Amino acid sequence: MNRIKGEQVNLNFKALAVVVIIMGLMVVGGYKLGTQQASNEFARQKALPAVASSNMSAGELEPGAQVPLNHPPMDSAAPAAAPTAATNTSTFPQPSTPQADLAGLGGSAETPVTQLTGESKFAHFRVGNRNVKGLAIDGQYVWIGTSGGVIRYNTIDDKYDVFDNRIEGVLSNGVFHVSRIDNKLAVGTYGGGLSVMDVDTNVWTNYNIPNGLADQFVYDLQKTSSGDIWIATWSGANRIRGGDLDDGSKWDMFTVENTNGGIPNPWVYGVEEGLNGDIWLATEEGLALYRGGKWQNWQHKDGLGAPIEIVRDAITSKNDPAKASQHHARQKSDQGLEDVDIAYNPNYIISLEVDSDGIVWAGTWGGGLARFDGEGWTNYTTADGLPGNHIFMLHIDIDGQLWIGTSKGLARFKKEGKGFDVMTTFDGLYANNVFSMAKADNGTMWVGSFGGVAKLNGQL
């Protein structure tokens, strides 16, 4: 009897050891999966669609599928041809389609058409059923961040490379942000953290939650004049002192909790440096300022965003995040907007810029364009000449000109402050929803939309 009990004890220890090993493997496997893509539950909390089991790459949309609620509504599913100007069209490869020449460094191939010549005023580059959320000019190259990977396009020889999640160090194909930081390319991704490429070697390094990143969803990044790097995520913001991403002791994290509400909402969509080292953050519940170690914020009640009475008739979209997310619903309830059934939340800042005079420009979800001079607010809407009240993109070009990307076209702010010049697909845009923009030294403009990029030449 004692022998039998002893065997049972030994068996129990063995079984326990097996269970421990299995649990350990599950933890390791779960961690690896967590650093490669966001879970369906995490996506649900972010008001995003769950990841379905399919052969598609992360960040890619099924044909005809609705984009996630964090993305703007699509007013133009396909670009309209301009009636008076010739256009050339190129098609970039689909990063989700296996191609032997895309392995390793991303591969390259020639575009099927030549560059712009003669009287052509614009060219279109198709990227498939994807958003183009980031654009950056890098000498002869244009970096294009899509929801299907990053494209490096060579404007000299019309060749391009595609970098996606088949490359080590790139965990997600969904790209929110792309920018050049010294000799690095910084790519903020949708659920895959921050991926950084050494442009000299094409070697990628991923920085994620274990490194100190606040969240796997990285929306924006800025290197400041002091050398610090700030990262905007959907769970707060990071500051990497001195810009040393590889030194974990240099990573600081700022959240709603540890700033005592100075950051009013964990979802941070943009970060910009202002005058004298000021750091401005765009959040889903207003504008936040970090100055001298202290935080301050402003919301609709302080003047941010136009009142519903001014924009109601101009907003036709019913893409209301509050219908799919308790997080968004609570925000509307806090503002007394429960009965508003259109896409409107003036506290929700989805784009941000600070000009050379220190003026803060904030693009809101339905509340138009907001201008803040440090003391008071001025709001611009369709009533003032904007093509739309959902401001998806703000860009100050190399000449100091402010550009506004909306759901219904691209606008140029007249420096004298008297209205806007507006561009649509009739003027060469790929589509009227404008998510990103970059302007080269020669004046060529690159504008990203859903489905493609427009290259615009000449005076506009």
N, C-alpha and C positions, 0 to 999 in steps of 0.2 A: 504493500500500500504506500509506504513511504517512497519506494522506488518510483511508483507511478506518479506520485505528487511531484517528485523531483523532475521527472521527464516533462510534466506539465509546466513546471516553472521554467525549465530550459526552453520549452517550446514557446512559452509566453514571451520570454526575453527575445527569442529569435523573431517572433512575430512583431514584437514592439520595434525591434531594430529595422525590420523590413518596412514597417509603417513610417518610421522616422526617415528612412532613406527616400521612400516614395514622396513623403511630404516635402523633403528637401528639394527633390527634383521638381516637384510642382511649383515650389516657391521660385526656384531659379528660372523655370520655364515661364512662369507668370510674369516675373520681372522682365525677362527678355521680350516677351510679347508686349508688355506695357511700355517698353522703350521703343517699340517699333510701330505701334498704332494705338489710338485711343480705344478704350473699350466701348461697347454699345451703351452701357449704363452711363459712362462719362459723357458720351455724345448726347445721350438723352438729357442729362442735366444741363448741357450747353445749348439745348434746343436745336440739336442737329439730328439728322437721320442716322439710324443705326447702320453699321457696316454689314452688308449682306454677304453671304457666301457666294462668291462668283469668281470668274477669272479676271475681273477688272482690277486695276491698280488702285491703291489708296488715293483718295482725292478725285477720282474720276466719276463722272455722272453717267448713268444709263441714258441712252438716247430718249429725249422727251421728258426726262425726269425733272422734278422741281429742284432747284438749288436749295442748299440749307438756309434756314431762316436768317443766319448771320450774314448771308450774301444778299445784295439788293435784288428787288424784283426785276424780271427781264421784260422791258417794254418792247424790245426789238429782237425777236428770235433770230432774225437773219438780216444782214446789212442790206440797205437799199442802194442801188447803183446811183452814182451821181450823174445828173443829166448832162452836164457840160464839160466834164473832164475825163480823160482817158485813165484807166486804172490797170495796173498789173497785179496779178495774184499769185502768191506762192503758198505752198502747203508744207508746213513743218511735219516731221514724222510723228506718229502717234506713240508717245513713250510707253504705252501699255502693250504695244505689239512687239513681241520678241524680234529683235533684229541682231544678227551676229555682229555687225559693225558697231553696235552701241555698247558692247561689253567693255569693261575696264574703264577707259577714260571717257566714255560716252559716245564715241564714234563720230563720224561726220559724213555728210552727203551734200551733193549740190542741189540747189533749189531748181525747180523745173522751168523757171523763167529768169530772164536777165534783170539787171537792176534798172532803176528808172532812167530813162533817157528822153531827150527831146522835150515835148510839151507836157509830158505826164506830170501831174501835180500830186498824185498820191499813189501808193501801192498798198495792197492788203496782203497780210500773212495769216493764213488760217491755222488754228491750233486745235480744231475739233470742238467737241462739246465741253469746253473748259473755260473758266475765267482766267483773265490775265490780270492778276492782282499786283504785280510788281514789275517795274522797268528800271533799268539803270544803264547809263552810257559809260563805257570804259574804253576810251580811245577809239579804235576801229571796231570795237565789239559793242553789241547791245545784249544785255542780259534780260531775259524774258521769264518772269516767274508765273507759272500757270498752275492750274489744279491737276496737272498731269506731269509735273517735273519742271526743271529749269533748262532753258535753251540759251546757248551762247551763239549769237549770230555774228558772223564776220561780214561787215559792210563792204569790205574790199573785194573779196572773191566769192561772195554769196554762199559760203559754206557755213554749216552750223554743227554744233555738238549738243547732244541731249544728255542731261544728268538726271537720273531718277533713282528710285529705291532699289534698283538692282546693283547699285554701286555702294560699296562699304562706306558708311558714314552718312548716308542719306536714308532716313528711316521713313519718310513720308513724301509722296508725290505732290500733295497739296501745299502750295506755296502762297504765303501771305505777303512776304517781304523779301526784297533782294537789294543789296547795296554793297558797294566796295568800301572796305575798311583797310587802309594801308595796302598790303599785298595779299589781303584775304577777301574772299567773297562771302558775305554773311547772308544766310537764307533762313528766314523764319517760316516754320512749317505748321501745318494743320495736324496736330497730334504727334509730331515726330521731333519736337524740340527745335533747337538751333543747330543747323548744319553749316560748317565753315570750310571753305575750300582754299587751299594755298594755290594761288593762280600760277605760281612758277612750276609747281609739281603736279597739279590737278589732284592732290591728295585731300580727302575730306575727313573732317573730325566732327563728331556729334557731341553736343553739350545738352544734357538733359537733367531731369530732376535729381539724380544722384550727384551731379556737379554743383547743385545749388539753385538750379533753374526753378522759378516759382511755378511753372506750368508747362505742359508739353505743347500747348498752343501758343505760338510766338507770333505776335501781330506786327511789331515794329521794333526798330533798333536804331540807336543814335550814338555816335562817338562824339563826345563834347570837346570843347576847347581845352579842358583840363586833362584830357586823355582818358577820362572815365568812359565806360560803355554802359548805356542804359538800355534795358530790354523791357518792352511792354508785353505782358502775357494776360491770360484770362484768369489768373489768380493773383494779380498784383504786379509789381515791377521789381526788376533787379538792377542793381548798380554794381559794376565790376570796377573796383578802384584801380586806376592806372591802365585799365584795358587788358589786364593779364587774365585771360580766360582759363588758363591752365593752372592757376594758383587758387585753390579753393578758399583760402583764407581771405581773398580779396572780394569774394562775392557777398553782397548785402541783399536782403530781401525786404521789400516794403509791401505791407498788406493793409487791408481795412483795419484789422485788429491792432497791429503794432504801431500804426499811425494814429490810433484813436479816432478813426473816421476821417482823417485828413485826406486819404484816398477814399472817396465816397462809395466806390463800388469795386469789387475784385476784378471785373472785366475791363482791362485797360487796352484800348485800341490804338493809341498813338503816343509818342513821346517826342518832344522837341525842346531844343535849348533856346532860351531867350537871352535878353541882355544880362550882363554881369553874372553869368553862370546859372541863371534861373532855369529850372526844369519844369516843363509843363506836361501834364498827362491828360489825355482824352479818355474818359471813362463812360460807362453806360449810365452813370448818374451825375454827370457834370464834369467840369473842368477843375483839375487840381494843380496846385503850384507848390514846388519845393524850393524854398529860399532860406539860406542860412541855417539849415537844419530844422526848419519849421514848415508845417504844412497848412495850406489854406485851400478852400474850394468854393466854387460858384455853381449854381443850378438855375433852372428855369425861373424860380421865384426871385432870383437876383437879376434876371434880364436875359438869360441865355435862351435863344430860340424864339421864334415868332409864336404868338398865341394861336390857339386852334381856330379862333374866329377869322383870322386872316388867311389861313392856308386851307381850311376845310374844303372849300369848293374846288381848289386846284389839285387836291390829292384824290386820285381815282383808285389807287392800289388798296386792296384789302389784305395785303400780306402783313398781317398783324402778329408779331411774335408772341403776344400775350395769349393767343388762342392755343398755342402749343407748349407753353412753358410757364410754370408757376412763378419762376424768377421774374419773367417779364410781366406777368399778370400782377404780381405784387407791386412792381414799380408803377404801373398804371394806376393801381389802387391808391398808392401813396400820394400820387399827384391829382387824384380825383378824376381820372380819365377812364373810369370803368365803362362808361357808355360810348366812348369813342371807338368806332369799329373800323377805322381806317389806319393806314400805316403812319402813325404819328407818335413820337416821343421826343420832345424838345431837349430832354436831358441826355439823350443818347447821342454821344459825339462819336462819329465814325471816321472822321478825318480831321487833321490838325496841321497848322503851319504857324510859324512866327516869322514876321518880316524883319528887315534890318532896323526898323524903328522901334522894334519891340512890341508891335501890335500883334495880338493873338487872333488867328482866324480859326473858327471851329465849324465844321460841317455837321449838321444834325440830321436825325432820322425824321424828316417831314417838317422840321421847324426852320428850314432854310439855312443860310449862311450867317454866322454870328461873328461880329467884330468886337474885340475887347481891348480897350486902351489902358487897362489897369484900374480904371475908375468906373467907366460906364460901358454899356452894350449898345450896339446898333445891329439890327437884324435885317437881312435882305432876303426877299422871297420872289416868287414868280411875279408878284405885283410890281417889283422893281426891275424886272427884265430877266431874271434867271429862268432858264428853260425848265427847271424842276426844283422841288423843295427837298429832295433827298440828296444830300451832298456826300457822294461816295469817295471823292478824291479831292485833295487840295495840293497844289504844286506851285512853288515859287521858282521860276526858271533862272538861268544864269544872268538874265538881264533885270532881275528883280520883279518880273511880271507875275501876278497872281492868276492862276488858272483854276477853274472850278469844274470838277467832273460830277455830273448829275445823272439821274435816271433817264433824262430826256435830252442829253446833249452836253457839249463842252462849252464853257463860258470863259471869257477873258474879262477880268475886272478893269474897267477904265480907270486909269490912274488919277484922273481928275475927280473920280468918285461919282460919276454921273452915268450909271447904268453899266451894261455888259454887252460885249460882242459875243454872239452865239454861233456855234458850229454844230451841225448834225450830219447824218449820213449823206445829205445832199452836198455837203462841203468836203466829203472824203472820209468821214469816220467809218470804222468798220461796223459799229453799232452805236446806238444812242446812249447805252449805259456805259459810262466811262469810269473805270476803276483805277487806272494808273497812267502815268505820263512821264516822259523824259525828253529833254531838249538838248541837242548836240551843239557844239561850238559853231557849226556852220549854219545854225538856225533850223535844221531839220527836226521835226517833232515826231515822236513816237507815242501813240496813244493806244492803251490797252482796254479791251472790252470783253464781253462774253463771246467766245468763239474766235477771236483773232486780234490782230494789231494793225493799226493804220500808220503808215509812214507818210508824213505830210511835208511837202517841199514848198519853198517860196514864201512870199509875204501872205499873211492871213488877215 
